[in-house]
């Protein structure tokens, strides 16, 4: 078996790893690279391999840094199955079309400026129609159901506990009389997070590819989240201002709503308007209700009793663009939750443009911000920041809550590997910036895992031989 690391190697976006096994070609994930606009545009448009030679795609989960370039793969000649869990298939049907819509809309906006400046207009990476076409390639596979995808290659998904439908990918490979097991974590979730199940531990693994987003740090306790949220909300109530929360439509938005609902139920915060300004978030929240197999026991019990922790008093889901624009003139206090989570597109950009100049406002960051994204520049308080090509002075206060992250931290990851056992022959650490990946790799070696490597983009390795 041979693996080549093309994306999410020494970075956190653009997950994409090509496997060649028993004469067949499999692509693990096909995500969008997010970062400097020119570099992202070029990397996403041009694949480092011929898409027509890929026979199947195995998708770990629906986040766009793992799934977002699938329509472009199909557009460039891929004709095989895209195998994912049923929840991931449902989410991708929404998310890929939404991503295409945002690209089409943002290109129109940017091209107005380019044409005025005498520059050639851009084209979107793919269109809504091309995203709809890609969805036809999806093939659902339930958790813990084994499918032989090629002779001698069996695929099983296990719950990764990251977002609904997220999967740990396990390939059981037989070549001649030799059997080996390969595991790809995808993005691994934290233990004891609300709504979804904890990650399932898989044993008897010979080679592993693991994420390392928070490989060098430990999240604060989840109990701290409610206290900090209450403090921020008390602040904006006193200031009659607004709190803007960039959040991924899948996972982070639902976790945030759950925590806010807990505060309301305990009467720790007043009833102020909470706007979820994302058509996608509204649809995704409906998908959550459909996939009970992804819920932990507590959330499943709440839903069975008729209580929905994601829809409660004071929350309004905004779908129409005109309603979204009216929020700019609305008086605080208010909370606006909007996508995208790294501030790289979508309605959040308009809300940030309106809010960042007012020191009374709060920008609350609840997820990882990759290098060279607008979200990262906001966290690092780089001034001025550019939104739609225009400079804005960042005067709003910026706060972060890492405990809401859907990613396992260093301790979670090491605990998972210890439960797996230390018979792993080769390990590869991806989906992290170099410092995070190297730190986790050293720690993995420290608990007895052998041959731990942090690959660079384009690195190729023979494994399981």
Secondary structure, 3 states (H helix, E strand, C coil): CEEEEEECCCCCCCCEEEEEECCEEEEECCCCCCCCHHHHHHHHHCCCCCHHHCCEEECCCCCHHHHCCHHHHHHCCCCCEEEECHHHHHHHHHHHHHHHHHHHHHHHHHHHHHHHCCCCCCCCCCCHHHHHHHHCCEEECCECCCEEEECCEEEEEEECCCCCCCEEEEEEEEECCEEEEEEECCCCCCCCCCCECCCCCCCCCCEEEEECCECCCCCCCCHHHHHHHHHHHHHHHHHCCEEEEECCCCCHHHHHHHHHHHHHHCCCCCCCEEEEECHHHHHHHHHHHHCHHHECHHHHHHHHCCCCCCCCCCEEEECCHHHHHHHHHCCCCEEEEECCCCCCCCCHHHHHHHHCCCCCCEEEECCCCCCCCHHHHHHCCCCCEEECCEEECCCCEEEECHHHCCCCEHHHHHHHHHHHCCCCCEEEEECCCHHHHHHHHHHHHHCCCCCEECCCCCCEEECCC
